[in-house]
Amino acid sequence: MTTYIAQFHAVHKLIDIAQQSCFIWRQEGGEIDNHLLEEKIKRESSIHFYQMLIDWDGEIDSKDISVKIWSTETFSG
């Protein structure tokens, strides 16, 4: 398994705050599939980030979030 780090930018279509952060994950060697990584970031980071920001009862839908991967590299930290 190899550990990777990604720098990303996420936006929600209704919430006027962007999430800019890093995401660390492990995967078997091979190429990084950015689409799968974007979906993983939505599920494991962005949904929780935006859920903390809302002040109404409801759930954040991952379809309302778009994620842009800025860069990825192996991580040894």
Stockholm file with secondary structure:
# STOCKHOLM 1.0

chainA/1-77         MTTYIAQFHAVHKLIDIAQQSCFIWRQEGGEIDNHLLEEKIKRESSIHFYQMLIDWDGEIDSKDISVKIWSTETFSG
#=GR chainA/1-77 SS CEEEEEEEEEEESSCCCCEEEEEEEEECSSCCCHHHHHHHHIIIIIHHHHHHHCCSSCCCCGGGEEEEEEEEEECCC
#=GC SS_cons        CEEEEEEEEEEESSCCCCEEEEEEEEECSSCCCHHHHHHHHIIIIIHHHHHHHCCSSCCCCGGGEEEEEEEEEECCC
//
